[in-house]
Amino acid sequence: MVVNRGKDELTVITKAYDLILWSCNHTGKFPRNHRFVLGERIERNLYDLLELLIQAKYSRERQDQLRRANLLLEILRFQMRLAKDLQCLKVESYGFAAKSIDEIGRLVGGWMKTGDGAKP
């Protein structure tokens, strides 16, 4: 689900936003015994990721925010894999989430390598 948010929005922020939309539609369907722990943690980490990326966009010293975003992405990789292994996510859904997280991770990594100058 891609929503048109204008030409000035960073690709990495757009992709994180889209992953949140996707996740909200899936974590709400987790079994009750996992929805309120694992599902909420996934959503909270995705919201935190989006906030860090937005902060980095408007900060001159963005390396710390990008490192924290990178750490959150690693945590999300494990949480999504756990959701798949607990059968909260179908294999196809997990594949989409893993691909999206990897893509966001590549964008964050590229942004970190550019230093504090350019944005992805």
N, CA, C and O atoms as CSV, one atom per row, in Angstrom:
chain,resi,resn,atom,element,x,y,z
A,1,MET,N,N,0.847,-1.165,0.000
A,1,MET,CA,C,0.000,0.000,0.000
A,1,MET,C,C,0.896,1.233,0.000
A,1,MET,O,O,1.565,1.505,0.997
A,2,VAL,N,N,0.922,1.965,-1.073
A,2,VAL,CA,C,1.749,3.156,-1.192
A,2,VAL,C,C,0.824,4.365,-1.275
A,2,VAL,O,O,-0.086,4.414,-2.102
A,3,VAL,N,N,1.070,5.322,-0.418
A,3,VAL,CA,C,0.276,6.537,-0.375
A,3,VAL,C,C,1.131,7.663,-0.905
A,3,VAL,O,O,2.294,7.786,-0.519
A,4,ASN,N,N,0.582,8.493,-1.786
A,4,ASN,CA,C,1.323,9.612,-2.348
A,4,ASN,C,C,1.496,10.690,-1.281
A,4,ASN,O,O,0.518,11.284,-0.828
A,5,ARG,N,N,2.741,10.939,-0.882
A,5,ARG,CA,C,3.011,11.919,0.160
A,5,ARG,C,C,3.872,13.066,-0.338
A,5,ARG,O,O,4.477,13.773,0.468
A,6,GLY,N,N,3.939,13.260,-1.616
A,6,GLY,CA,C,4.700,14.389,-2.127
A,6,GLY,C,C,6.110,14.016,-2.496
A,6,GLY,O,O,6.634,12.986,-2.074
A,7,LYS,N,N,6.721,14.881,-3.298
A,7,LYS,CA,C,8.045,14.610,-3.836
A,7,LYS,C,C,9.156,14.876,-2.838
A,7,LYS,O,O,10.263,14.368,-3.012
A,8,ASP,N,N,8.894,15.661,-1.790
A,8,ASP,CA,C,9.949,16.050,-0.861
A,8,ASP,C,C,10.201,15.024,0.239
A,8,ASP,O,O,11.170,15.154,0.986
A,9,GLU,N,N,9.354,14.016,0.351
A,9,GLU,CA,C,9.530,13.027,1.412
A,9,GLU,C,C,10.654,12.064,1.066
A,9,GLU,O,O,10.771,11.617,-0.075
A,10,LEU,N,N,11.476,11.750,2.050
A,10,LEU,CA,C,12.574,10.819,1.844
A,10,LEU,C,C,12.037,9.416,1.595
A,10,LEU,O,O,11.053,9.002,2.207
A,11,THR,N,N,12.680,8.696,0.703
A,11,THR,CA,C,12.270,7.334,0.366
A,11,THR,C,C,12.265,6.446,1.606
A,11,THR,O,O,11.341,5.655,1.793
A,12,VAL,N,N,13.278,6.564,2.447
A,12,VAL,CA,C,13.372,5.713,3.627
A,12,VAL,C,C,12.206,5.976,4.584
A,12,VAL,O,O,11.697,5.041,5.203
A,13,ILE,N,N,11.786,7.212,4.710
A,13,ILE,CA,C,10.649,7.544,5.574
A,13,ILE,C,C,9.361,6.995,4.976
A,13,ILE,O,O,8.520,6.459,5.698
A,14,THR,N,N,9.201,7.125,3.670
A,14,THR,CA,C,8.020,6.600,2.986
A,14,THR,C,C,7.918,5.088,3.161
A,14,THR,O,O,6.835,4.561,3.416
A,15,LYS,N,N,9.041,4.395,3.025
A,15,LYS,CA,C,9.033,2.938,3.162
A,15,LYS,C,C,8.740,2.511,4.600
A,15,LYS,O,O,8.044,1.519,4.818
A,16,ALA,N,N,9.258,3.238,5.572
A,16,ALA,CA,C,8.958,2.940,6.971
A,16,ALA,C,C,7.474,3.174,7.264
A,16,ALA,O,O,6.842,2.382,7.963
A,17,TYR,N,N,6.929,4.251,6.733
A,17,TYR,CA,C,5.507,4.566,6.899
A,17,TYR,C,C,4.647,3.455,6.302
A,17,TYR,O,O,3.683,3.006,6.922
A,18,ASP,N,N,5.000,3.017,5.100
A,18,ASP,CA,C,4.240,1.959,4.439
A,18,ASP,C,C,4.321,0.641,5.207
A,18,ASP,O,O,3.346,-0.108,5.255
A,19,LEU,N,N,5.474,0.356,5.807
A,19,LEU,CA,C,5.613,-0.859,6.602
A,19,LEU,C,C,4.744,-0.783,7.857
A,19,LEU,O,O,4.200,-1.798,8.291
A,20,ILE,N,N,4.611,0.394,8.438
A,20,ILE,CA,C,3.719,0.553,9.591
A,20,ILE,C,C,2.280,0.272,9.188
A,20,ILE,O,O,1.566,-0.444,9.890
A,21,LEU,N,N,1.850,0.828,8.064
A,21,LEU,CA,C,0.487,0.565,7.590
A,21,LEU,C,C,0.259,-0.929,7.389
A,21,LEU,O,O,-0.765,-1.469,7.807
A,22,TRP,N,N,1.210,-1.587,6.752
A,22,TRP,CA,C,1.108,-3.026,6.520
A,22,TRP,C,C,1.047,-3.769,7.851
A,22,TRP,O,O,0.211,-4.653,8.037
A,23,SER,N,N,1.931,-3.408,8.769
A,23,SER,CA,C,2.028,-4.094,10.057
A,23,SER,C,C,0.742,-3.952,10.873
A,23,SER,O,O,0.295,-4.914,11.497
A,24,CYS,N,N,0.158,-2.775,10.869
A,24,CYS,CA,C,-1.076,-2.562,11.632
A,24,CYS,C,C,-2.193,-3.496,11.163
A,24,CYS,O,O,-3.023,-3.932,11.960
A,25,ASN,N,N,-2.205,-3.794,9.884
A,25,ASN,CA,C,-3.210,-4.708,9.342
A,25,ASN,C,C,-2.915,-6.164,9.693
A,25,ASN,O,O,-3.812,-7.003,9.618
A,26,HIS,N,N,-1.695,-6.475,10.067
A,26,HIS,CA,C,-1.328,-7.855,10.371
A,26,HIS,C,C,-1.217,-8.137,11.869
A,26,HIS,O,O,-1.667,-9.189,12.323
A,27,THR,N,N,-0.636,-7.233,12.641
A,27,THR,CA,C,-0.473,-7.501,14.076
A,27,THR,C,C,-1.818,-7.552,14.797
A,27,THR,O,O,-1.950,-8.228,15.817
A,28,GLY,N,N,-2.800,-6.851,14.281
A,28,GLY,CA,C,-4.135,-6.910,14.872
A,28,GLY,C,C,-4.792,-8.266,14.718
A,28,GLY,O,O,-5.764,-8.574,15.408
A,29,LYS,N,N,-4.262,-9.079,13.814
A,29,LYS,CA,C,-4.802,-10.424,13.577
A,29,LYS,C,C,-3.986,-11.511,14.272
A,29,LYS,O,O,-4.283,-12.697,14.127
A,30,PHE,N,N,-2.959,-11.116,15.026
A,30,PHE,CA,C,-2.178,-12.096,15.778
A,30,PHE,C,C,-3.103,-12.800,16.770
A,30,PHE,O,O,-4.087,-12.211,17.220
A,31,PRO,N,N,-2.799,-14.050,17.116
A,31,PRO,CA,C,-3.568,-14.706,18.177
A,31,PRO,C,C,-3.484,-13.886,19.466
A,31,PRO,O,O,-2.478,-13.229,19.735
A,32,ARG,N,N,-4.533,-13.938,20.236
A,32,ARG,CA,C,-4.646,-13.101,21.430
A,32,ARG,C,C,-3.430,-13.205,22.354
A,32,ARG,O,O,-2.994,-12.206,22.926
A,33,ASN,N,N,-2.888,-14.411,22.496
A,33,ASN,CA,C,-1.772,-14.597,23.420
A,33,ASN,C,C,-0.471,-13.974,22.914
A,33,ASN,O,O,0.492,-13.884,23.676
A,34,HIS,N,N,-0.413,-13.543,21.657
A,34,HIS,CA,C,0.780,-12.878,21.127
A,34,HIS,C,C,0.509,-11.439,20.693
A,34,HIS,O,O,1.440,-10.648,20.538
A,35,ARG,N,N,-0.751,-11.105,20.500
A,35,ARG,CA,C,-1.102,-9.776,19.987
A,35,ARG,C,C,-0.677,-8.666,20.936
A,35,ARG,O,O,-0.203,-7.619,20.494
A,36,PHE,N,N,-0.843,-8.885,22.234
A,36,PHE,CA,C,-0.633,-7.800,23.189
A,36,PHE,C,C,0.797,-7.723,23.711
A,36,PHE,O,O,1.119,-6.826,24.491
A,37,VAL,N,N,1.643,-8.630,23.302
A,37,VAL,CA,C,3.057,-8.530,23.668
A,37,VAL,C,C,3.869,-8.357,22.386
A,37,VAL,O,O,4.411,-7.281,22.131
A,38,LEU,N,N,3.950,-9.392,21.600
A,38,LEU,CA,C,4.765,-9.338,20.391
A,38,LEU,C,C,4.213,-8.333,19.378
A,38,LEU,O,O,4.967,-7.538,18.817
A,39,GLY,N,N,2.908,-8.368,19.147
A,39,GLY,CA,C,2.302,-7.451,18.178
A,39,GLY,C,C,2.508,-5.994,18.551
A,39,GLY,O,O,2.860,-5.171,17.705
A,40,GLU,N,N,2.286,-5.677,19.823
A,40,GLU,CA,C,2.461,-4.294,20.264
A,40,GLU,C,C,3.923,-3.865,20.235
A,40,GLU,O,O,4.222,-2.711,19.929
A,41,ARG,N,N,4.830,-4.774,20.547
A,41,ARG,CA,C,6.253,-4.420,20.489
A,41,ARG,C,C,6.697,-4.155,19.058
A,41,ARG,O,O,7.462,-3.225,18.807
A,42,ILE,N,N,6.227,-4.956,18.134
A,42,ILE,CA,C,6.552,-4.727,16.720
A,42,ILE,C,C,6.053,-3.352,16.300
A,42,ILE,O,O,6.792,-2.571,15.701
A,43,GLU,N,N,4.795,-3.062,16.617
A,43,GLU,CA,C,4.235,-1.763,16.236
A,43,GLU,C,C,4.983,-0.617,16.903
A,43,GLU,O,O,5.285,0.382,16.251
A,44,ARG,N,N,5.289,-0.746,18.195
A,44,ARG,CA,C,6.006,0.312,18.908
A,44,ARG,C,C,7.383,0.542,18.296
A,44,ARG,O,O,7.812,1.684,18.132
A,45,ASN,N,N,8.070,-0.539,17.962
A,45,ASN,CA,C,9.392,-0.391,17.349
A,45,ASN,C,C,9.310,0.245,15.972
A,45,ASN,O,O,10.197,1.008,15.587
A,46,LEU,N,N,8.260,-0.061,15.228
A,46,LEU,CA,C,8.093,0.582,13.919
A,46,LEU,C,C,7.807,2.074,14.074
A,46,LEU,O,O,8.337,2.889,13.319
A,47,TYR,N,N,6.973,2.433,15.045
A,47,TYR,CA,C,6.714,3.854,15.297
A,47,TYR,C,C,7.992,4.571,15.732
A,47,TYR,O,O,8.270,5.685,15.290
A,48,ASP,N,N,8.766,3.918,16.604
A,48,ASP,CA,C,10.042,4.506,17.049
A,48,ASP,C,C,10.997,4.677,15.875
A,48,ASP,O,O,11.705,5.680,15.782
A,49,LEU,N,N,11.013,3.697,14.982
A,49,LEU,CA,C,11.861,3.784,13.783
A,49,LEU,C,C,11.474,5.000,12.948
A,49,LEU,O,O,12.340,5.770,12.532
A,50,LEU,N,N,10.189,5.172,12.703
A,50,LEU,CA,C,9.723,6.313,11.914
A,50,LEU,C,C,10.113,7.632,12.581
A,50,LEU,O,O,10.562,8.562,11.912
A,51,GLU,N,N,9.940,7.707,13.890
A,51,GLU,CA,C,10.303,8.926,14.619
A,51,GLU,C,C,11.797,9.222,14.497
A,51,GLU,O,O,12.184,10.371,14.285
A,52,LEU,N,N,12.639,8.194,14.630
A,52,LEU,CA,C,14.084,8.398,14.504
A,52,LEU,C,C,14.461,8.886,13.112
A,52,LEU,O,O,15.317,9.760,12.971
A,53,LEU,N,N,13.836,8.335,12.096
A,53,LEU,CA,C,14.142,8.747,10.721
A,53,LEU,C,C,13.727,10.192,10.472
A,53,LEU,O,O,14.429,10.940,9.792
A,54,ILE,N,N,12.589,10.576,11.024
A,54,ILE,CA,C,12.141,11.966,10.877
A,54,ILE,C,C,13.071,12.904,11.641
A,54,ILE,O,O,13.410,13.979,11.147
A,55,GLN,N,N,13.483,12.504,12.842
A,55,GLN,CA,C,14.438,13.316,13.601
A,55,GLN,C,C,15.748,13.460,12.835
A,55,GLN,O,O,16.325,14.546,12.787
A,56,ALA,N,N,16.213,12.379,12.244
A,56,ALA,CA,C,17.469,12.425,11.485
A,56,ALA,C,C,17.340,13.350,10.279
A,56,ALA,O,O,18.294,14.036,9.913
A,57,LYS,N,N,16.179,13.367,9.672
A,57,LYS,CA,C,15.961,14.230,8.507
A,57,LYS,C,C,16.173,15.696,8.865
A,57,LYS,O,O,16.683,16.467,8.052
A,58,TYR,N,N,15.789,16.078,10.064
A,58,TYR,CA,C,15.851,17.487,10.465
A,58,TYR,C,C,17.026,17.815,11.377
A,58,TYR,O,O,17.086,18.907,11.942
A,59,SER,N,N,17.948,16.893,11.521
A,59,SER,CA,C,19.077,17.089,12.428
A,59,SER,C,C,20.371,17.226,11.644
A,59,SER,O,O,20.559,16.574,10.617
A,60,ARG,N,N,21.249,18.066,12.129
A,60,ARG,CA,C,22.581,18.181,11.520
A,60,ARG,C,C,23.465,17.013,11.957
A,60,ARG,O,O,24.254,16.489,11.171
A,61,GLU,N,N,23.321,16.620,13.204
A,61,GLU,CA,C,24.093,15.501,13.755
A,61,GLU,C,C,23.178,14.285,13.771
A,61,GLU,O,O,22.593,13.966,14.807
A,62,ARG,N,N,23.047,13.608,12.648
A,62,ARG,CA,C,22.064,12.538,12.530
A,62,ARG,C,C,22.636,11.137,12.715
A,62,ARG,O,O,21.881,10.164,12.706
A,63,GLN,N,N,23.933,11.012,12.880
A,63,GLN,CA,C,24.534,9.676,12.962
A,63,GLN,C,C,23.998,8.865,14.148
A,63,GLN,O,O,23.790,7.658,14.020
A,64,ASP,N,N,23.774,9.505,15.288
A,64,ASP,CA,C,23.260,8.786,16.454
A,64,ASP,C,C,21.857,8.249,16.179
A,64,ASP,O,O,21.560,7.099,16.499
A,65,GLN,N,N,20.995,9.077,15.587
A,65,GLN,CA,C,19.637,8.621,15.270
A,65,GLN,C,C,19.676,7.473,14.261
A,65,GLN,O,O,18.897,6.525,14.365
A,66,LEU,N,N,20.575,7.559,13.295
A,66,LEU,CA,C,20.659,6.511,12.279
A,66,LEU,C,C,21.200,5.207,12.871
A,66,LEU,O,O,20.767,4.124,12.475
A,67,ARG,N,N,22.128,5.298,13.803
A,67,ARG,CA,C,22.619,4.085,14.488
A,67,ARG,C,C,21.502,3.441,15.298
A,67,ARG,O,O,21.353,2.219,15.297
A,68,ARG,N,N,20.724,4.258,15.984
A,68,ARG,CA,C,19.597,3.718,16.764
A,68,ARG,C,C,18.538,3.125,15.839
A,68,ARG,O,O,17.937,2.099,16.161
A,69,ALA,N,N,18.306,3.762,14.693
A,69,ALA,CA,C,17.366,3.208,13.714
A,69,ALA,C,C,17.860,1.858,13.211
A,69,ALA,O,O,17.073,0.928,13.031
A,70,ASN,N,N,19.157,1.757,12.986
A,70,ASN,CA,C,19.753,0.506,12.523
A,70,ASN,C,C,19.567,-0.595,13.567
A,70,ASN,O,O,19.269,-1.737,13.218
A,71,LEU,N,N,19.739,-0.259,14.828
A,71,LEU,CA,C,19.531,-1.227,15.903
A,71,LEU,C,C,18.069,-1.671,15.959
A,71,LEU,O,O,17.787,-2.857,16.129
A,72,LEU,N,N,17.147,-0.729,15.819
A,72,LEU,CA,C,15.724,-1.079,15.809
A,72,LEU,C,C,15.393,-2.010,14.654
A,72,LEU,O,O,14.587,-2.928,14.809
A,73,LEU,N,N,16.000,-1.785,13.509
A,73,LEU,CA,C,15.767,-2.663,12.363
A,73,LEU,C,C,16.219,-4.084,12.666
A,73,LEU,O,O,15.551,-5.044,12.281
A,74,GLU,N,N,17.337,-4.225,13.347
A,74,GLU,CA,C,17.816,-5.565,13.715
A,74,GLU,C,C,16.849,-6.233,14.698
A,74,GLU,O,O,16.562,-7.423,14.575
A,75,ILE,N,N,16.355,-5.476,15.658
A,75,ILE,CA,C,15.370,-6.012,16.598
A,75,ILE,C,C,14.107,-6.429,15.847
A,75,ILE,O,O,13.553,-7.495,16.112
A,76,LEU,N,N,13.653,-5.601,14.919
A,76,LEU,CA,C,12.462,-5.919,14.133
A,76,LEU,C,C,12.651,-7.176,13.296
A,76,LEU,O,O,11.706,-7.945,13.119
A,77,ARG,N,N,13.855,-7.397,12.780
A,77,ARG,CA,C,14.114,-8.625,12.015
A,77,ARG,C,C,13.832,-9.862,12.869
A,77,ARG,O,O,13.191,-10.814,12.424
A,78,PHE,N,N,14.326,-9.822,14.101
A,78,PHE,CA,C,14.111,-10.962,14.999
A,78,PHE,C,C,12.655,-11.072,15.431
A,78,PHE,O,O,12.123,-12.177,15.531
A,79,GLN,N,N,12.008,-9.943,15.687
A,79,GLN,CA,C,10.608,-9.984,16.102
A,79,GLN,C,C,9.720,-10.527,14.985
A,79,GLN,O,O,8.804,-11.306,15.250
A,80,MET,N,N,9.975,-10.132,13.762
A,80,MET,CA,C,9.184,-10.651,12.637
A,80,MET,C,C,9.434,-12.148,12.449
A,80,MET,O,O,8.507,-12.910,12.177
A,81,ARG,N,N,10.692,-12.558,12.596
A,81,ARG,CA,C,11.004,-13.985,12.467
A,81,ARG,C,C,10.317,-14.779,13.572
A,81,ARG,O,O,9.808,-15.874,13.332
A,82,LEU,N,N,10.304,-14.227,14.776
A,82,LEU,CA,C,9.611,-14.867,15.885
A,82,LEU,C,C,8.108,-14.964,15.596
A,82,LEU,O,O,7.488,-15.993,15.867
A,83,ALA,N,N,7.532,-13.903,15.051
A,83,ALA,CA,C,6.107,-13.925,14.704
A,83,ALA,C,C,5.812,-15.019,13.678
A,83,ALA,O,O,4.777,-15.682,13.753
A,84,LYS,N,N,6.709,-15.202,12.732
A,84,LYS,CA,C,6.541,-16.278,11.744
A,84,LYS,C,C,6.655,-17.635,12.415
A,84,LYS,O,O,5.824,-18.513,12.184
A,85,ASP,N,N,7.671,-17.815,13.239
A,85,ASP,CA,C,7.888,-19.109,13.892
A,85,ASP,C,C,6.765,-19.464,14.866
A,85,ASP,O,O,6.485,-20.644,15.079
A,86,LEU,N,N,6.124,-18.466,15.455
A,86,LEU,CA,C,4.972,-18.693,16.339
A,86,LEU,C,C,3.668,-18.792,15.551
A,86,LEU,O,O,2.587,-18.908,16.129
A,87,GLN,N,N,3.784,-18.745,14.240
A,87,GLN,CA,C,2.650,-18.846,13.313
A,87,GLN,C,C,1.653,-17.700,13.472
A,87,GLN,O,O,0.451,-17.871,13.267
A,88,CYS,N,N,2.172,-16.533,13.841
A,88,CYS,CA,C,1.357,-15.316,13.866
A,88,CYS,C,C,1.334,-14.686,12.480
A,88,CYS,O,O,0.365,-14.027,12.105
A,89,LEU,N,N,2.404,-14.891,11.726
A,89,LEU,CA,C,2.514,-14.396,10.351
A,89,LEU,C,C,2.672,-15.577,9.414
A,89,LEU,O,O,3.372,-16.539,9.729
A,90,LYS,N,N,2.029,-15.506,8.276
A,90,LYS,CA,C,2.237,-16.506,7.239
A,90,LYS,C,C,3.622,-16.297,6.636
A,90,LYS,O,O,4.200,-15.216,6.740
A,91,VAL,N,N,4.137,-17.327,6.015
A,91,VAL,CA,C,5.473,-17.260,5.424
A,91,VAL,C,C,5.545,-16.145,4.387
A,91,VAL,O,O,6.548,-15.435,4.315
A,92,GLU,N,N,4.502,-15.981,3.588
A,92,GLU,CA,C,4.491,-14.930,2.562
A,92,GLU,C,C,4.514,-13.544,3.204
A,92,GLU,O,O,5.208,-12.646,2.727
A,93,SER,N,N,3.766,-13.377,4.270
A,93,SER,CA,C,3.745,-12.089,4.971
A,93,SER,C,C,5.098,-11.804,5.605
A,93,SER,O,O,5.590,-10.677,5.568
A,94,TYR,N,N,5.689,-12.835,6.184
A,94,TYR,CA,C,7.028,-12.675,6.758
A,94,TYR,C,C,8.017,-12.277,5.671
A,94,TYR,O,O,8.873,-11.419,5.890
A,95,GLY,N,N,7.902,-12.896,4.501
A,95,GLY,CA,C,8.798,-12.557,3.390
A,95,GLY,C,C,8.684,-11.094,3.006
A,95,GLY,O,O,9.692,-10.433,2.758
A,96,PHE,N,N,7.454,-10.584,2.957
A,96,PHE,CA,C,7.256,-9.171,2.635
A,96,PHE,C,C,7.888,-8.278,3.694
A,96,PHE,O,O,8.581,-7.312,3.373
A,97,ALA,N,N,7.640,-8.614,4.978
A,97,ALA,CA,C,8.182,-7.798,6.071
A,97,ALA,C,C,9.708,-7.824,6.064
A,97,ALA,O,O,10.351,-6.784,6.212
A,98,ALA,N,N,10.287,-9.013,5.892
A,98,ALA,CA,C,11.746,-9.135,5.887
A,98,ALA,C,C,12.355,-8.352,4.739
A,98,ALA,O,O,13.380,-7.693,4.910
A,99,LYS,N,N,11.737,-8.418,3.577
A,99,LYS,CA,C,12.228,-7.680,2.412
A,99,LYS,C,C,12.147,-6.172,2.667
A,99,LYS,O,O,13.079,-5.435,2.346
A,100,SER,N,N,11.044,-5.722,3.238
A,100,SER,CA,C,10.875,-4.296,3.533
A,100,SER,C,C,11.890,-3.815,4.553
A,100,SER,O,O,12.477,-2.746,4.387
A,101,ILE,N,N,12.104,-4.597,5.613
A,101,ILE,CA,C,13.070,-4.220,6.642
A,101,ILE,C,C,14.476,-4.170,6.057
A,101,ILE,O,O,15.244,-3.257,6.359
A,102,ASP,N,N,14.818,-5.153,5.216
A,102,ASP,CA,C,16.136,-5.145,4.579
A,102,ASP,C,C,16.317,-3.927,3.679
A,102,ASP,O,O,17.387,-3.317,3.657
A,103,GLU,N,N,15.267,-3.576,2.938
A,103,GLU,CA,C,15.341,-2.412,2.056
A,103,GLU,C,C,15.531,-1.124,2.860
A,103,GLU,O,O,16.345,-0.276,2.496
A,104,ILE,N,N,14.782,-0.985,3.945
A,104,ILE,CA,C,14.935,0.186,4.806
A,104,ILE,C,C,16.343,0.195,5.400
A,104,ILE,O,O,16.969,1.250,5.498
A,105,GLY,N,N,16.840,-0.971,5.794
A,105,GLY,CA,C,18.185,-1.074,6.348
A,105,GLY,C,C,19.257,-0.643,5.362
A,105,GLY,O,O,20.217,0.030,5.737
A,106,ARG,N,N,19.097,-1.031,4.094
A,106,ARG,CA,C,20.060,-0.597,3.075
A,106,ARG,C,C,20.021,0.921,2.906
A,106,ARG,O,O,21.063,1.557,2.750
A,107,LEU,N,N,18.832,1.494,2.936
A,107,LEU,CA,C,18.713,2.948,2.804
A,107,LEU,C,C,19.341,3.666,4.002
A,107,LEU,O,O,20.044,4.663,3.836
A,108,VAL,N,N,19.083,3.155,5.207
A,108,VAL,CA,C,19.678,3.754,6.406
A,108,VAL,C,C,21.195,3.620,6.346
A,108,VAL,O,O,21.913,4.576,6.640
A,109,GLY,N,N,21.689,2.439,5.966
A,109,GLY,CA,C,23.132,2.233,5.855
A,109,GLY,C,C,23.768,3.174,4.849
A,109,GLY,O,O,24.844,3.717,5.101
A,110,GLY,N,N,23.118,3.371,3.719
A,110,GLY,CA,C,23.625,4.314,2.724
A,110,GLY,C,C,23.629,5.733,3.246
A,110,GLY,O,O,24.551,6.502,2.972
A,111,TRP,N,N,22.603,6.079,3.993
A,111,TRP,CA,C,22.514,7.421,4.580
A,111,TRP,C,C,23.632,7.621,5.595
A,111,TRP,O,O,24.221,8.699,5.669
A,112,MET,N,N,23.927,6.574,6.382
A,112,MET,CA,C,25.006,6.662,7.368
A,112,MET,C,C,26.355,6.851,6.681
A,112,MET,O,O,27.196,7.607,7.168
A,113,LYS,N,N,26.570,6.177,5.565
A,113,LYS,CA,C,27.834,6.270,4.850
A,113,LYS,C,C,28.063,7.633,4.214
A,113,LYS,O,O,29.206,8.038,4.002
A,114,THR,N,N,26.983,8.340,3.910
A,114,THR,CA,C,27.128,9.664,3.319
A,114,THR,C,C,27.564,10.693,4.346
A,114,THR,O,O,27.874,11.832,3.999
A,115,GLY,N,N,27.587,10.295,5.600
A,115,GLY,CA,C,27.941,11.246,6.656
A,115,GLY,C,C,26.727,12.058,7.029
A,115,GLY,O,O,25.602,11.563,6.965
A,116,ASP,N,N,26.939,13.292,7.415
A,116,ASP,CA,C,25.830,14.140,7.842
A,116,ASP,C,C,25.303,15.020,6.715
A,116,ASP,O,O,24.528,15.944,6.963
A,117,GLY,N,N,25.708,14.747,5.502
A,117,GLY,CA,C,25.306,15.598,4.393
A,117,GLY,C,C,24.045,15.155,3.689
A,117,GLY,O,O,22.947,15.567,4.063
A,118,ALA,N,N,24.184,14.328,2.681
A,118,ALA,CA,C,23.071,13.977,1.798
A,118,ALA,C,C,22.053,13.098,2.478
A,118,ALA,O,O,22.335,12.459,3.491
A,119,LYS,N,N,20.865,13.074,1.906
A,119,LYS,CA,C,19.758,12.238,2.398
A,119,LYS,C,C,19.409,11.247,1.289
A,119,LYS,O,O,19.551,11.562,0.108
A,120,PRO,N,N,18.949,10.038,1.672
A,120,PRO,CA,C,18.583,9.040,0.655
A,120,PRO,C,C,17.308,9.378,-0.063
A,120,PRO,O,O,16.878,8.632,-0.943
